[in-house]
Amino acid sequence: MSAQISRQDKSRQLMGQAPVGSAIIRMAIPTIIAFLINSIYSLADTYFVSTLGVNATAAVTVNASLDQLIMMCGSMLAIGAGSYIARLLGEGKDQEASKVLSTGFYIAFAIGAALLIFGSIFMTELMTLLGATPTCLQYSKDYATYVLLAAPFMATSFVMNQCLRNEGSAILSMVGMSFGGVLNVLLDYLMVLGCPALGIPAMGVVGASLATAISKVVSFCILLFPYITRRSVLRLSIRLVRFTKRIIGEIASVGSSSLFRNGLAVVASVLLNDIAGNISDGVLAGVGVSTKIMMFPFSIILGFGTGFQPVAGFNWGARQYDRVQQSFRFAAWTAVIGGAVICAALMLGAEFIVKNWMGITDPAAVEISVLCIQLQCIALPVHGWCAIVNMLCAGLGNGGGATVIATSRQGSCFIPVLYPMAAVWGAYGVASVQAVADVLSLAFAIPICLYMLKKIKKAKEEQIA
């Protein structure tokens, strides 16, 4: 019991008393590391599958939409529950926070199980809907088979990850994600290409799928360990599940931003895959490869923002409004400057990475990948700043603002320009659309940011009065 109290005290001291820059960095670094490793194993799938040909690589692109679909199921509950938990912990309501965690966890498992059942029954229709062409349909189905089996564990892992971070246990979250990522890379090597010395045959795309599923289940078990051994601040138990209006409303309010963001990301990905596939499998593969590579800078930005969000939310709940303001200023400037530095480095090495690290040789795939990467790099500082504003809204419980910003990048600013750009510029329009959408999203993020800063200032003034 004393160890648990000590962990609670350390968490509160970090979130509510440590210098905000130090607190955000300490929360962000483990998360960034975990997200980067997560990106590495996603790249590993593409790298090893690329040895099977452009059609197999295109299948991995299609199944990236399936990953997003599963993410949509889990991250709505994860983001919504995590935001509410951070504010409850700031108010000292630990027992209520545990109820929120347990409710989100079991709902996520049920949704993941439903996706497994219906996805397996309607496999062909699902893969076609997600953008599979006739030449890569069977590869897509092979890859999806085992990933669907892991869907319940993937969905609940999102909840545990986010809630561990929001209680201040970012390192525990990092261990769970990182070990699964490293395991996935190793299993990809053994299962896709085969290892005769260990009696493992070359399984091709099926091997990549099985490797992903095994790693996700292992990550689930590691993330569950702190809860079942009481090493976490929060408790996880089916007896704590509460379907109250307050809990469900809070989870849905903030979590809807993630739901709509990921839902629109799936729609945008399907539409983009369909247009790219109609041009050629090379263009489809190129779009997918660039998406995998851009996961690296996006993971850094997302990891940093995820470190900022619980600090802002905790201090909002604790009514420490000066720290909320300080944390936002620090996070916003760091995201913009860091985005610019990453942008310069990645732009210069884009072609080398595509050809040598990803093993892509198809000329169309290389050209489209490089163009996608370079254009998105130019918009990276904008994307970083918008992500911090989004996290500010989520951390303070402004579900509406978070939803508007979250859905702009691959929704309101993406879909309306996709077809015109593809019609006018063809493959080059397809390669450019995400960068254009990133810049257009400023039209939503700027006024929402001004509103949130005014809200914080008003709360501070009322507290003084």
C-alpha positions in Angstrom: 0.0 0.0 0.0 2.8 2.4 0.9 4.5 1.8 -2.5 1.2 2.7 -4.2 0.9 5.9 -2.2 4.5 6.7 -3.1 3.7 6.3 -6.8 0.6 8.5 -6.4 2.7 11.2 -4.7 5.4 11.1 -7.3 2.9 11.3 -10.1 1.2 14.3 -8.5 4.5 16.0 -7.8 5.5 15.6 -11.5 2.3 16.8 -13.0 1.5 19.6 -10.5 4.8 20.9 -9.1 7.7 20.1 -11.3 8.7 22.8 -13.9 6.3 22.5 -16.8 9.0 22.0 -19.4 10.6 19.3 -17.4 7.3 17.6 -16.7 6.2 17.6 -20.3 9.6 16.3 -21.5 9.6 13.5 -18.8 6.1 12.5 -19.9 6.9 12.8 -23.6 10.2 11.1 -24.0 9.0 7.6 -23.1 5.9 8.1 -25.3 8.0 9.3 -28.3 10.3 6.3 -27.9 7.3 3.9 -27.8 5.7 5.6 -30.8 8.9 5.5 -32.8 9.4 1.8 -32.1 5.8 1.3 -33.1 6.6 3.1 -36.4 9.7 0.9 -36.9 7.7 -2.3 -36.8 5.2 -0.8 -39.2 8.1 -0.1 -41.5 9.4 -3.6 -41.0 6.2 -5.0 -42.4 6.6 -2.9 -45.5 10.3 -3.6 -45.9 10.1 -7.4 -45.7 6.9 -7.6 -47.7 8.4 -5.4 -50.4 10.7 -8.3 -51.3 7.6 -10.1 -52.5 6.8 -7.5 -55.1 4.8 -4.3 -55.6 1.4 -6.0 -55.3 2.2 -7.4 -51.9 3.5 -3.9 -50.9 0.2 -2.4 -52.0 -1.6 -4.9 -49.8 0.2 -3.6 -46.8 -1.0 -0.1 -47.8 -4.6 -1.4 -47.9 -4.2 -3.0 -44.5 -2.9 0.3 -43.0 -6.6 1.3 -43.3 -7.6 -1.7 -41.3 -5.1 -0.7 -38.6 -6.7 2.7 -38.6 -10.1 1.1 -38.2 -9.1 -0.8 -35.2 -7.3 2.3 -33.8 -10.6 4.2 -34.3 -12.3 1.7 -32.0 -9.7 1.9 -29.3 -8.5 5.4 -29.4 -11.9 7.1 -28.9 -12.2 5.3 -25.6 -8.5 5.9 -24.8 -8.5 9.6 -25.5 -11.8 10.3 -23.8 -11.0 8.2 -20.8 -7.5 9.5 -20.5 -8.5 13.1 -20.6 -11.2 12.6 -17.9 -8.8 10.6 -15.8 -6.1 13.3 -15.8 -8.6 15.9 -14.6 -10.0 13.6 -12.0 -6.5 12.9 -10.6 -5.9 16.6 -10.5 -9.0 16.9 -8.3 -7.9 14.0 -6.1 -10.7 11.6 -7.2 -8.6 8.4 -7.8 -11.5 5.9 -7.2 -13.6 7.6 -9.8 -10.7 7.6 -12.2 -10.4 3.8 -11.8 -14.0 3.5 -12.7 -13.4 5.4 -15.9 -10.5 3.2 -16.8 -12.4 0.0 -16.3 -15.4 1.1 -18.2 -13.3 2.2 -21.2 -11.3 -1.0 -21.2 -14.2 -3.4 -21.3 -16.1 -1.4 -23.9 -13.0 -1.4 -26.1 -12.6 -5.1 -25.8 -16.3 -5.6 -26.8 -15.9 -3.4 -29.9 -12.7 -5.1 -30.9 -14.4 -8.5 -30.7 -17.3 -7.3 -32.8 -14.8 -6.0 -35.5 -13.1 -9.4 -35.4 -16.4 -11.3 -36.0 -17.8 -9.1 -38.8 -14.5 -8.5 -40.4 -13.8 -12.2 -40.7 -17.2 -13.0 -42.1 -17.1 -10.2 -44.7 -13.3 -10.3 -45.4 -13.5 -9.9 -49.2 -16.0 -7.0 -49.0 -13.9 -5.3 -46.3 -10.7 -5.5 -48.2 -12.3 -4.2 -51.4 -13.9 -1.4 -49.5 -10.5 -0.5 -48.0 -9.1 -0.1 -51.5 -7.7 -3.5 -52.5 -7.3 -3.9 -56.3 -7.9 -7.3 -58.0 -4.2 -7.9 -58.3 -3.5 -7.4 -54.5 -6.8 -8.6 -53.1 -5.6 -12.0 -52.0 -2.5 -10.5 -50.4 -4.7 -8.1 -48.6 -6.9 -10.9 -47.2 -3.9 -12.9 -46.2 -2.5 -10.0 -44.2 -5.9 -9.1 -42.6 -6.6 -12.6 -41.3 -4.4 -12.6 -38.2 -4.6 -8.8 -37.6 -8.3 -9.2 -37.1 -7.8 -11.9 -34.6 -5.7 -9.5 -32.5 -8.3 -6.7 -32.8 -9.8 -7.0 -29.2 -6.3 -6.9 -27.7 -5.2 -4.0 -29.9 -8.3 -1.9 -29.0 -7.8 -2.4 -25.3 -4.1 -1.7 -25.5 -4.9 1.8 -26.7 -6.9 2.4 -23.5 -4.3 1.0 -21.2 -1.5 2.9 -22.9 -3.3 6.2 -22.7 -4.5 5.8 -19.2 -1.0 4.8 -17.9 0.4 8.0 -19.5 -2.4 10.1 -18.0 -1.7 8.8 -14.5 2.0 9.8 -15.0 3.3 6.3 -15.7 4.7 7.0 -19.2 7.6 4.6 -18.7 5.3 1.6 -18.0 3.4 2.6 -21.2 6.6 2.8 -23.2 7.8 -0.7 -22.1 4.5 -2.3 -23.3 4.6 -0.6 -26.7 8.3 -0.9 -27.3 8.7 -4.6 -26.5 5.9 -5.4 -28.9 7.5 -3.3 -31.6 10.9 -5.0 -31.2 9.3 -8.4 -31.2 7.4 -7.6 -34.4 10.6 -6.7 -36.3 12.2 -10.0 -35.2 9.2 -12.1 -36.1 8.9 -10.3 -39.5 12.4 -11.4 -40.3 11.7 -15.0 -39.2 8.3 -15.4 -40.6 8.2 -13.5 -43.9 11.5 -14.7 -45.2 11.7 -18.0 -43.2 14.4 -19.4 -41.0 15.3 -23.0 -41.9 17.7 -23.3 -39.0 14.7 -22.9 -36.6 12.4 -24.9 -38.8 10.3 -21.8 -39.7 9.1 -21.8 -43.4 8.9 -18.6 -45.5 5.3 -17.5 -45.0 5.2 -14.3 -47.0 2.4 -11.8 -46.3 0.8 -14.3 -43.9 4.0 -14.3 -41.9 3.9 -10.5 -41.6 0.3 -10.6 -40.5 1.0 -13.3 -37.9 4.1 -11.4 -36.6 1.9 -8.3 -36.1 -0.8 -10.2 -34.3 1.6 -12.0 -31.9 3.4 -8.7 -31.1 0.1 -7.0 -30.3 -1.0 -9.7 -28.0 2.3 -9.6 -26.2 2.1 -5.8 -25.8 -1.4 -6.3 -24.4 -0.1 -8.7 -21.7 2.8 -6.4 -20.7 0.4 -3.4 -20.4 -2.0 -5.4 -18.4 0.7 -6.5 -15.9 0.9 -3.2 -13.9 -2.8 -3.3 -13.4 -3.2 -6.9 -12.2 -0.1 -6.6 -10.0 -1.2 -3.2 -8.5 1.8 -1.4 -9.7 -0.3 1.4 -11.3 -2.0 4.3 -9.6 -5.4 3.3 -11.1 -7.2 0.0 -10.6 -8.7 -2.1 -13.4 -11.6 -4.4 -12.6 -14.9 -5.5 -14.1 -16.5 -4.7 -10.8 -15.6 -1.0 -11.3 -17.4 -0.7 -14.6 -20.0 2.0 -14.5 -22.2 3.0 -17.4 -23.2 6.3 -15.8 -24.3 9.3 -17.8 -21.3 11.3 -16.4 -18.6 8.7 -17.3 -20.0 7.8 -20.7 -20.7 11.5 -21.5 -17.1 12.6 -20.6 -15.5 9.7 -22.6 -17.7 10.3 -25.6 -17.3 14.1 -25.5 -13.5 14.2 -25.8 -13.1 10.8 -27.3 -15.4 11.8 -30.3 -12.5 13.9 -31.6 -10.4 10.7 -31.9 -13.3 8.8 -33.3 -14.0 11.2 -36.0 -10.3 11.8 -36.7 -9.6 8.2 -37.1 -12.9 7.5 -38.9 -12.1 10.2 -41.4 -8.6 9.0 -41.7 -10.0 5.6 -42.7 -12.3 7.2 -45.2 -9.5 9.4 -46.6 -7.2 6.5 -46.8 -9.8 4.4 -48.7 -10.5 7.3 -51.1 -6.8 7.9 -51.6 -6.1 4.2 -52.1 -8.9 3.9 -54.6 -7.6 6.9 -56.7 -4.0 5.8 -56.4 -4.8 2.2 -57.3 -6.7 3.3 -60.4 -3.6 5.0 -61.6 -1.3 2.0 -60.9 -0.2 -0.4 -58.1 3.1 1.5 -58.2 1.4 4.8 -57.2 -0.6 2.9 -54.5 2.5 1.4 -53.1 4.3 4.8 -53.2 1.6 6.5 -51.2 1.7 3.6 -48.6 5.5 3.8 -48.3 5.4 7.5 -47.7 2.8 7.1 -45.1 4.9 4.6 -43.3 8.0 6.8 -43.4 6.1 9.9 -42.3 4.9 7.9 -39.2 8.4 8.8 -37.8 8.0 12.5 -37.5 4.3 12.2 -36.8 5.1 9.8 -33.9 7.5 12.4 -32.4 4.9 15.1 -32.7 2.1 12.9 -31.3 4.3 11.6 -28.6 5.3 15.1 -27.5 1.6 16.2 -27.6 0.6 13.2 -25.6 3.2 14.2 -23.0 1.7 17.7 -22.9 -1.9 16.7 -22.7 -2.0 15.1 -19.2 0.1 17.9 -17.7 -2.4 20.5 -19.0 -5.4 18.4 -17.9 -4.1 17.7 -14.4 -3.3 21.3 -13.7 -6.7 22.4 -15.2 -8.4 20.0 -12.8 -6.2 21.3 -9.9 -7.0 24.9 -10.8 -3.4 25.8 -11.4 -4.0 28.0 -14.4 -0.6 29.5 -14.6 0.9 26.1 -15.2 -1.7 25.4 -17.9 -0.6 28.6 -19.8 3.1 27.8 -19.3 2.7 24.3 -20.5 0.9 25.4 -23.7 3.5 28.0 -24.6 6.3 25.5 -24.0 4.7 22.8 -26.0 3.6 25.0 -28.9 7.1 26.5 -29.5 8.8 23.2 -29.1 6.5 21.6 -31.7 7.1 24.3 -34.3 10.8 24.5 -33.9 11.2 20.7 -33.6 9.0 20.2 -36.7 11.2 22.6 -38.7 14.4 20.7 -37.7 12.9 17.3 -38.6 11.5 18.7 -41.8 15.0 19.8 -43.0 16.6 16.5 -42.2 14.0 14.3 -43.7 13.6 16.3 -46.9 17.3 15.8 -47.7 17.2 12.1 -47.2 13.8 11.2 -48.6 15.0 9.4 -51.8 17.8 7.6 -50.0 15.4 6.3 -47.3 12.8 5.1 -49.9 15.3 3.3 -52.0 17.8 1.9 -49.5 15.9 1.6 -46.2 12.5 0.6 -47.7 14.0 -1.4 -50.6 11.6 0.2 -53.1 12.7 -0.1 -56.7 9.6 0.5 -58.8 10.2 4.0 -60.4 6.6 5.2 -60.0 6.5 4.1 -56.3 9.9 5.9 -55.6 8.8 9.1 -57.3 5.5 9.4 -55.6 6.9 8.4 -52.2 9.7 11.0 -52.3 7.3 13.8 -53.4 4.8 12.9 -50.7 7.5 13.0 -48.0 9.0 16.3 -49.2 5.7 18.1 -49.4 4.5 16.9 -46.0 7.8 17.9 -44.5 7.3 21.5 -45.6 3.9 21.5 -43.7 5.3 19.7 -40.6 5.7 22.7 -38.3 2.1 23.6 -39.0 1.0 20.1 -38.3 2.9 20.1 -35.0 1.4 23.4 -33.8 -2.2 22.2 -34.7 -1.5 19.0 -32.8 -0.7 20.9 -29.7 -3.8 23.0 -29.9 -5.8 19.8 -30.4 -4.2 18.3 -27.3 -4.9 21.4 -25.3 -8.6 21.1 -26.2 -8.6 17.4 -25.3 -6.7 17.9 -22.0 -9.1 20.6 -20.8 -12.2 18.7 -21.8 -13.3 20.8 -24.9 -14.5 17.9 -27.0 -16.0 20.2 -29.7 -12.8 22.1 -30.3 -10.7 18.9 -30.3 -13.1 17.3 -32.8 -13.0 20.2 -35.2 -9.2 20.3 -35.3 -8.7 16.5 -35.3 -11.1 16.1 -38.2 -9.6 18.9 -40.3 -6.4 17.2 -41.4 -8.0 14.2 -43.1 -11.5 15.3 -43.2 -12.8 18.8 -43.8 -9.5 20.0 -45.3 -8.6 16.8 -47.1 -11.6 15.2 -48.7 -12.9 18.4 -50.5 -9.5 19.0 -52.3 -8.6 15.3 -53.0 -10.7 14.7 -56.1 -10.0 18.2 -57.7 -6.2 17.8 -57.2 -6.2 14.2 -58.5 -8.3 15.2 -61.5 -6.0 18.1 -62.4 -2.6 16.8 -61.5 -3.1 13.0 -61.4 -0.5 11.1 -59.4 1.2 14.4 -58.4 -2.1 15.7 -57.0 -2.5 12.5 -55.0 1.0 13.0 -53.6 0.3 16.6 -52.7 -3.1 16.5 -51.1 -2.0 15.7 -47.5 0.4 18.6 -47.3 -2.2 21.0 -48.7 -4.7 19.8 -46.1 -2.2 20.3 -43.3 -1.8 24.0 -44.2 -5.5 24.5 -44.6 -6.2 23.1 -41.1 -4.8 26.4 -39.7 -8.1 28.0 -40.6 -9.7 26.0 -37.8 -6.9 25.7 -35.3 -6.1 29.5 -35.0 -9.6 30.6 -33.8 -10.0 27.6 -31.5 -6.6 28.3 -30.0 -7.6 31.9 -29.3 -10.8 30.8 -27.7 -9.0 28.3 -25.4 -6.4 30.8 -24.3 -9.2 33.3 -23.5 -11.0 30.5 -21.5 -7.8 29.8 -19.4 -7.3 33.6 -18.8 -10.9 34.0 -17.7 -10.7 31.1 -15.3 -7.5 32.5 -13.9 -9.1 36.0 -13.4 -12.1 34.5 -11.7 -9.9 32.5 -9.3 -8.0 35.7 -8.3 -11.3 37.6 -7.8 
